[in-house]
């Protein structure tokens, strides 16, 4: 991946008032728009996180500890239950990806390029990826009017109901997938950091993302969830780890921006003993003799031996020596620091687990619940090799794991979504969303939860203070629609009790 260079465009306004002012003030040698490929690269980089500080707060300090995958003891366990840092995702994405993807969509809609239709379909899928992550965090958000300050002069965009946002995102994915399925070529090429302009893979991603959104709705609109899941699966979802949507970052230690993996920067920005694997997560893996223990985890000294790993209880605020932490082969620690680790937006493993659940609920995907579950476990273990640096789980290890931990149809929903929890390690928003949707794994709140949240684990992000200051009427209208108000314990539309 080429390092993204920031393009500075300086416009000098001449004070002339002569006839032909417009012509005089247009430089015929300069483009009036950046190339779509340049914009897409920027958007994709910033979808993963524009700087690690923002990502540190909403993902590493809030979501991953809430989901009891890690502990960050520098802040104490109760810090992840506080709402003050959840504004980062909103403020980061609206000023970077949202306004630029809306502008790029407009540019392509008015382009006469031979590849414009395919390029536009790709951009629409990218746009859904961006907005789906934001709305899953906050609920109602600016959507239909978002990013149109320059294009249409909309300075105070209204907050749209999440139900309506989901309806439009699903329809957008359906339309984009149909365009991509019709064949053609993209002009993006290597500027497309995810798929290098591969139209077939973008089609699979569009349908896989459609399946994700469909499964979100099972508690609030099961008929709609089934209908959209059917469309997604019939349209063709991911078929192997070759189809995973991820961004491969650069090995740039001094880069605090979008060119390095934000998780690596988060983990390595903390002191050596501050990031620990949660006991909840570790116990789940070790009780099943899961080979991922020696891939995801290590001691402070960098020892990845299975028997040396020990997680930290979520209620333990000890800031002394760490007893475990993420493996140095993936995100960094007391050894090789992998700044170029990939970040995964959606994996084939996730798709297989969703198809297993769709098979269980509605008989979709051939009705083969066990087969899709086992495919998901295998894919979740095998895709870790994409981190490089010798990370590898063999087929024999996967076979042994499945034999020793056989699928139990009576526990299907539980087993599928517990594995989803492990498979999405690092992608806090997806782990958080699927936990809220499915109820698995069954997590126990902090002992201090009765005082902090009335005894429950947080279920959404609160709106940033900047919105309450700059767009007060619109954000208040959204708050008035939230049962329970703008709290981290309130629920988004699809998170029905």
Secondary structure, DSSP 8 states (H G I E B T S, - for coil): -----------------STTHHHHTS-TTS-SS--HHHHHHHHHHHHS-S-HHHHIIIIIIIIHHHTTSEEETTS-GGGGG-GGGTHHHHHHHIIIIIHHHHHHHHHHHT---TTHHHHHHHHHHHHHHHHHHHHHHHSSEE-TTTT-HHHH--SS--EE-HHHHHHHHHHHHHHHHHHHHT----S-GGG-TTTTT-HHHHHHHHHHHHHHHHHHTTTT-HHHHHHHHHHHHHH----SGGG-EEE-----TT--STTS-HHHHHHHHS-TTSEEEBHHHHHHHHTTT-TTHHHHEE-TT----GGG---B-TT----SS-S-EE-TTTT-SSS---TT--EEEE-HHHHHHHHHHHHHHHS-GGG-HHHHHHHHHHHHHHGGGGG-TT----HHHHHHHHHHS---GGGHHHHHHHHHHHHTTT-HHHHHHHHHHH--S-----TTHHHHHSSS---S----HHHHHHSHHHHHHHHHTSTT-S-TTS--TT---
